[in-house]
Amino acid sequence: MDSKKVSIKDIAREAGVSTALVSYVMNGNEKEKRVGKEMAAKIREIAKKLNYQPNQVAKSLRKGRTNTIGLVIADISNPFFANIARVVEDEARRNGYTVIIGSCDERAEKAWDLINVLLNRQVDGFIIVSSEHSEEHITHLRKLNIPFVLLDRHFPELDTDFVATDNFTASFDACEHLIEMGYRKIGLIAYRLEMQHMRDRIRGYQEALKRHKIKARKEWLVEVEFENLTKEVEASIDVFREMKDGPDALIFATYGLAINGLRHFNECNLKVPDDFAIVSFGQAEIFELYYCPITYMLQPLENLGAKAVEVLLQKINDKKTPLTQILMKAKLIQNESSRSKLAVS
């Protein structure tokens, strides 16, 4: 064949059958049952030989679907979100869907732009890692009757499908672990966000202290701005160092906070866990490669991503499916950064 686009007519001509018959076979239509197995195999072989590429736009119009999913994540530079995006992509592909990914960098206005771009691409549904102040986006999708699932973060005041980590319990477990290791002066560095996942991490930390009758010191809980996190994390650690009776253990509420904190530790020649014992949220190879491997809360990203795809596909296939709201447990991975206080020299 020459370089012009191969059509169903070309395949029909070479196979010596009607274009309708070729169409039945290539579209996987049930009417293909009228076609003998040998003829169906012959048509597919000719299509392959001629390098036939189906018109996906026309196919989508016939089906009323594009077999694409829009994935809006908070920060692609964060290994947690990068890895969960891969899980979503792989799971969607196994189910015959393509994923279009966008990162909003924790900015609601950028998330809104991404959602509109994806709506114009006529995606069949969304998986969204919400940013702060993006409730209107969710309400808008509901009004349009577009299937969506919130991943990792959700809004308690909105009845939506979501799949997330049980952040309260994870933070409670992180703090309780440090208490069990002999630490009583425990600080937390978190983001200054009204998002539920961050409030739950703060509440879990506070509840663990309360449960063990340890006074929660306000000055040991620091909330920093995402846009200025490096400077504010560094300043917070400097303040802790200068305190007469400051914390000797820290929980970082996210991977990004931990990385900036550990970088500043190195700059100041602070030793882990001698100067500060550490537990962090988020999982990354660097935690295991640090000179003192970091204890962290392992979030079940594979299960989170796979379940989000499963729930979304259910919604795409039946928009009347009841709400699915799932919280999954995180697991403490203990390393040297939180070894027993008695063992710290």
Secondary structure, DSSP 8 states (H G I E B T S, - for coil): --SS---HHHHHHHHTS-HHHHHHHHTT-GGGGGS-HHHHHHHHHHHHHTT----HHHHHHHHT---EEEEEES-TTSHHHHHHHHHHHHHHHHTT-EEEEEE-TT-HHHHHHHHHHHHHTT-SEEEE---TT-HHHHHHHHHHT--EEEES---TTS---EEEE-HHHHHHHHHHHHHHTT---EEEEEE----HHHHHHHHHHHHHHHHTT----GGGEEEE-GGGHHHHHHHHHHHHHH-TT--SEEEESSHHHHHHHHHHHHHTT--TTTT-EEEEES--HHHHHSSS--EEEE--HHHHHHHHHHHHHHHHH-TT----EEEE--EEE--GGG--GGG--
